[in-house]
Amino acid sequence: MKINQYSITKDGIDQLNISDRSEDLTIILSSTNSLSDRSTHHELSQKINSKNIIFCSTSGHFYDELVHDDTFLVNGITFDKTKVDCNSWTYSENQDELEIGADILKTMVNNDLTHLMIFADGHFVNSDLLIQGLQTDQYTFSISGAIAGDGVRFSETLIGLNDLPSTNQIVAIGFYGQNLKVKTNKCSGFHVFGPQRTVTKSNLNVLEELDGKPALDLYKEYLGHLSSELPGSALYFPLSILDKEGNSTIRTVLSIDEKSKTMTFAGNIPQGSVVNLMRTNIDDLIDNVEELSEEQIAFPVEYIFIASCVGRRIIMESRVEEEILPFMEIYKNVPMTGLYSYGEICSSEESPVLHNQTMVITYFSEK
């Protein structure tokens, strides 16, 4: 596996030299403003020699111990023995995300599939339903990925496959062959507090009632004086959703509706589920990342891809670079890249799950 990684500004694109070697996969991360420029996209695409070029907008991306916003982070990957196949889907209002997820499996899965990576629109697509559509009876492969970001604007997100990035896009990357080893894991650093509550009324990702009371009113009671800073202050207090097996999934508030007393989350809130409020601080976030970075990987890591929630970046503020430093200290000579996203995808006990306020890491190796 060979990694060709660099960060470049718009003005520096014309100085790039076209590689003589055709890469199997190139992932380009940048802001929505940078990726939406048609002339810049054309100029950059002409400089890259790759079979598959993926574009994804971010809420910031990692490179060289720093978090960047408007630069283009280019990650070219060439495999020795692994085959790569990429496909894209366009979501429209008359489509069902569950069906798109099922079609991704039908299109991408065969006996040689080792890992499936997903990049999905972060504004129009219900990513929770999309991931539910990826459920299957038996997994012989792992899944990870990210929901595209748009800084802290939450206006539109852009994804593209060998074309100008646009809204409503979903891209799947399939990695095939038994020579590739992949490991995924995650961490959060958030902790539950207060009593458990039951979701008595919800509609997909809109929470209406907890224990028969208006959800927003109850939420404000816990936040106290911080309720005047909603929805921004809600990033510090997401919900933990417990499933029947006791597994917890974090959901972040996107917006509130004062008139209807409802809250919209970055993932579905199933009616009847049990929830808890959560909280954290910067030290807890960093401690969890350090623990994750110390995980023993059973193979020599050659490449690392990270997806971390934009909410974590907002909480970390000026200390944001500390979130990736533990990995850089342990994997000093391993190329790594990543983005701040609107959602993180990770296989959990085989089944993929959409996460919020979470860091998901994917390790790759052909050794």
C-alpha positions in Angstrom: 0.0 0.0 0.0 1.3 3.4 -1.0 -0.1 6.7 0.3 0.4 10.0 -1.5 -0.9 12.7 0.8 -0.7 16.5 0.7 -2.6 19.7 1.5 -2.9 22.4 -1.0 -4.6 25.8 -1.4 -6.6 26.9 -4.4 -3.7 29.1 -5.6 -1.3 26.2 -5.5 -3.1 23.8 -7.7 -1.4 24.9 -10.9 2.0 24.0 -9.4 1.1 20.3 -9.0 2.7 17.8 -11.2 0.6 15.0 -12.6 1.7 11.7 -11.2 2.9 9.0 -13.7 1.3 6.3 -11.5 -2.4 5.9 -11.6 -3.8 5.6 -8.0 -6.6 3.2 -7.1 -8.4 5.7 -4.9 -8.1 9.4 -4.1 -10.1 11.0 -1.3 -10.3 14.8 -1.4 -11.5 16.7 1.7 -12.3 20.4 1.8 -15.0 23.0 2.7 -18.3 23.4 0.8 -17.0 26.8 -0.5 -13.9 25.3 -2.0 -15.6 22.2 -3.4 -18.4 24.1 -5.0 -16.1 26.1 -7.3 -16.5 24.5 -10.7 -13.3 25.9 -12.3 -11.2 24.9 -9.2 -12.7 21.4 -9.3 -11.8 21.0 -13.0 -8.3 22.3 -12.5 -7.7 20.0 -9.5 -9.2 16.9 -11.3 -6.9 17.4 -14.3 -3.9 17.2 -12.0 -4.9 13.9 -10.3 -4.2 10.6 -12.0 -6.6 8.2 -10.2 -9.2 5.6 -11.1 -11.6 6.9 -8.5 -11.7 10.4 -7.1 -14.0 11.0 -4.1 -14.8 14.5 -3.0 -16.4 15.2 0.5 -17.1 18.5 2.2 -16.1 18.7 5.9 -16.4 20.7 9.1 -12.6 20.7 9.1 -10.0 18.1 8.2 -6.8 16.8 9.8 -3.3 17.2 8.2 0.1 17.4 9.8 -1.1 17.9 13.4 -3.4 20.8 12.4 -7.0 21.2 11.5 -7.7 22.9 8.2 -10.8 24.3 6.6 -10.5 25.7 3.1 -7.5 23.8 1.9 -7.8 20.7 -0.2 -6.5 17.6 1.6 -5.6 15.0 -1.1 -5.2 11.4 -0.1 -4.1 9.1 -3.0 -4.0 5.4 -2.2 -2.4 2.7 -4.4 -2.8 -0.9 -3.3 -0.5 -3.8 -4.0 -3.2 -6.6 -4.2 -6.5 -5.0 -3.1 -9.2 -4.1 -5.6 -11.3 -1.0 -5.2 -14.7 -0.3 -6.6 -16.7 2.9 -6.1 -20.4 3.7 -6.9 -22.6 6.7 -6.2 -26.3 7.2 -5.5 -28.4 10.4 -5.8 -31.1 10.8 -3.2 -34.5 12.4 -4.0 -37.6 13.1 -1.9 -39.5 10.3 -3.6 -36.9 7.7 -2.6 -36.5 5.7 0.6 -33.1 5.8 2.3 -33.7 2.2 3.5 -34.0 1.1 -0.2 -30.8 3.0 -1.1 -29.0 1.2 1.7 -30.2 -2.1 0.5 -29.2 -1.3 -3.0 -25.7 -0.4 -1.8 -25.4 -3.9 -0.4 -26.8 -5.5 -3.5 -24.3 -3.5 -5.7 -21.2 -3.7 -3.6 -21.2 -6.9 -1.7 -19.6 -10.1 -2.9 -17.5 -12.9 -1.3 -14.3 -10.9 -1.7 -15.5 -7.7 0.1 -13.3 -6.9 3.1 -14.5 -3.4 4.0 -17.2 -0.9 2.9 -16.7 2.8 3.4 -19.7 5.2 3.1 -19.8 9.0 2.5 -23.3 10.4 2.7 -25.0 13.8 2.4 -25.4 15.5 5.8 -28.3 17.7 5.1 -31.0 16.1 3.0 -30.4 12.3 3.5 -31.7 10.6 6.7 -28.4 8.8 7.4 -29.9 6.8 10.2 -32.4 5.2 7.8 -29.6 4.7 5.2 -27.5 2.8 7.7 -30.5 0.7 8.7 -30.7 -0.2 5.1 -27.2 -1.6 5.3 -28.3 -4.3 7.8 -27.8 -7.9 6.7 -28.1 -11.3 8.3 -24.4 -12.0 8.1 -21.4 -9.8 7.9 -18.1 -11.0 6.4 -16.9 -7.4 6.1 -16.6 -4.3 8.2 -18.2 -0.9 7.6 -17.1 2.7 8.4 -17.6 6.1 7.0 -18.7 9.7 7.6 -21.6 12.0 7.0 -20.4 15.1 5.1 -20.0 18.4 6.9 -20.5 22.1 6.2 -18.5 23.8 9.0 -21.0 25.0 11.6 -23.4 26.4 9.0 -25.5 23.3 8.6 -26.7 24.6 5.2 -25.6 22.1 2.5 -23.0 19.3 2.2 -21.2 18.2 -1.0 -20.1 14.8 -2.2 -18.9 13.6 -5.6 -17.5 10.6 -7.4 -15.4 11.6 -10.4 -17.6 14.6 -10.9 -18.4 18.0 -9.4 -19.5 17.5 -5.8 -23.2 18.2 -5.2 -25.9 17.8 -2.6 -28.0 14.6 -2.1 -25.1 12.3 -2.9 -24.0 9.0 -1.4 -20.8 7.3 -2.3 -19.7 3.7 -1.4 -16.2 2.5 -1.6 -15.6 -1.3 -1.7 -12.3 -2.8 -0.8 -11.9 -6.4 -2.1 -9.4 -9.2 -1.4 -8.1 -11.2 1.5 -4.8 -9.4 1.6 -6.3 -6.3 3.1 -6.7 -6.1 6.9 -9.1 -3.6 8.4 -10.0 -2.7 12.0 -12.6 -0.2 13.1 -13.3 1.3 16.6 -14.8 4.3 18.3 -14.8 6.5 21.4 -16.9 9.3 22.8 -15.9 10.6 26.2 -19.5 11.6 27.1 -21.2 10.4 30.3 -24.8 10.0 31.3 -26.4 12.0 34.1 -29.9 12.4 35.6 -32.8 10.0 35.5 -33.7 7.8 32.5 -36.6 9.0 30.4 -38.9 7.2 28.0 -39.6 8.6 24.5 -43.4 8.8 24.5 -43.7 10.6 21.1 -41.3 11.0 18.2 -41.2 11.1 14.4 -38.0 9.8 13.0 -35.4 12.3 14.2 -37.9 14.8 15.8 -38.3 14.3 19.5 -41.7 15.5 20.7 -42.3 14.1 24.2 -40.4 12.5 27.1 -42.4 10.8 29.8 -45.5 12.5 28.3 -44.1 16.0 28.7 -42.9 18.3 25.9 -39.3 17.3 25.1 -38.0 20.9 24.8 -39.4 22.0 28.2 -37.9 19.0 30.0 -34.6 19.5 28.3 -34.5 23.2 29.3 -35.1 22.2 32.9 -31.8 20.3 32.9 -29.8 23.0 31.1 -30.9 25.8 33.5 -29.3 29.1 32.5 -27.6 27.4 29.5 -31.1 27.0 27.9 -30.9 30.6 26.7 -28.0 29.6 24.5 -29.9 26.8 22.6 -29.5 25.2 20.2 -25.7 25.9 20.4 -25.4 24.8 24.1 -27.1 21.5 23.2 -23.8 20.2 21.7 -22.6 19.8 25.3 -25.6 17.8 26.3 -26.6 15.1 23.7 -28.9 12.2 24.4 -27.9 8.6 25.0 -30.3 6.1 23.5 -30.4 2.6 25.0 -31.4 -0.3 22.8 -32.9 -3.6 24.1 -29.5 -5.1 24.5 -28.3 -2.1 26.6 -26.1 -0.7 23.9 -25.9 3.1 23.9 -25.9 5.4 20.9 -25.4 9.2 21.1 -27.7 11.6 19.4 -26.9 15.4 19.0 -29.5 18.2 18.8 -29.5 20.0 15.5 -32.3 22.5 16.1 -35.3 23.3 18.3 -38.8 24.5 17.7 -40.1 26.8 20.4 -43.6 26.8 19.0 -44.1 23.0 18.9 -41.7 22.3 21.9 -39.8 19.7 19.8 -36.2 19.0 19.1 -34.6 17.7 15.9 -31.6 15.4 16.2 -28.8 14.2 13.9 -30.3 10.7 13.9 -33.6 9.0 14.7 -35.0 8.9 18.2 -37.2 5.7 18.3 -40.5 6.0 20.1 -40.5 3.9 23.2 -36.7 4.0 23.6 -35.0 4.9 26.9 -32.8 7.9 26.9 -30.4 9.8 29.2 -28.9 13.2 29.0 -25.1 13.2 28.6 -22.3 15.7 29.3 -18.5 15.9 28.9 -15.5 18.2 29.2 -12.4 18.6 27.2 -10.2 16.4 29.4 -12.7 13.5 29.2 -12.7 13.7 25.4 -8.9 13.7 25.2 -8.7 10.8 27.8 -11.0 8.7 25.7 -9.0 9.3 22.6 -5.8 8.4 24.4 -7.3 5.1 25.5 -8.5 4.4 21.9 -5.1 5.2 20.5 -3.4 2.7 22.8 -5.6 -0.2 21.5 -3.4 -3.1 20.3 -3.9 -3.7 16.5 -3.1 -7.2 15.4 -1.4 -6.1 12.1 1.2 -3.4 11.1 -0.9 -0.3 10.3 -0.2 1.4 7.0 -3.0 4.0 6.8 -5.5 5.5 9.3 -8.8 7.3 8.4 -10.6 9.2 11.2 -14.1 10.7 11.3 -14.9 12.9 14.3 -18.1 14.8 15.1 -18.2 18.5 14.5 -19.6 18.9 17.9 -16.4 17.6 19.4 -14.5 20.3 17.5 -16.7 23.0 18.9 -16.3 21.7 22.4 -12.5 21.4 22.1 -12.2 25.0 20.7 -8.5 26.1 20.7 -7.4 22.6 21.9 -8.9 20.8 18.9 -5.5 19.6 17.6 -5.1 17.6 20.8 -7.8 15.2 19.7 -5.5 13.6 17.0 -2.1 14.0 18.7 -2.3 10.7 20.6 -2.5 8.8 17.3 0.3 10.8 15.8 2.5 10.1 18.8 1.9 6.3 18.5 1.7 6.0 14.7 4.5 8.5 13.9 5.3 7.2 10.5 1.8 6.1 9.4 -0.1 8.4 7.0 -3.4 9.4 8.5 -6.3 11.7 7.5 -9.7 12.5 8.7 -12.5 15.0 8.9 -15.0 16.6 11.3 -18.4 15.4 10.2 -22.1 15.5 10.8 -22.2 11.8 11.7 -19.8 8.9 12.0 -20.4 5.3 10.8 -18.9 2.3 12.5 -19.6 -1.4 12.6 -20.6 -2.4 16.2 -20.7 -6.1 16.9 -21.0 -6.6 13.1 -24.0 -4.3 12.4 -23.1 -0.7 11.3 -24.4 2.1 13.5 -24.7 5.9 12.9 -23.0 7.8 15.8 -22.9 11.5 16.9 -20.4 13.1 19.2 -18.1 10.2 18.4 -14.6 9.6 16.9 -14.5 6.6 14.6 -11.1 5.3 13.4 -10.4 2.8 10.6 -7.0 1.1 10.3 -5.8 -0.3 7.0 -2.9 -2.7 6.1 -1.9 -5.0 3.3 1.1 -6.4 5.3 
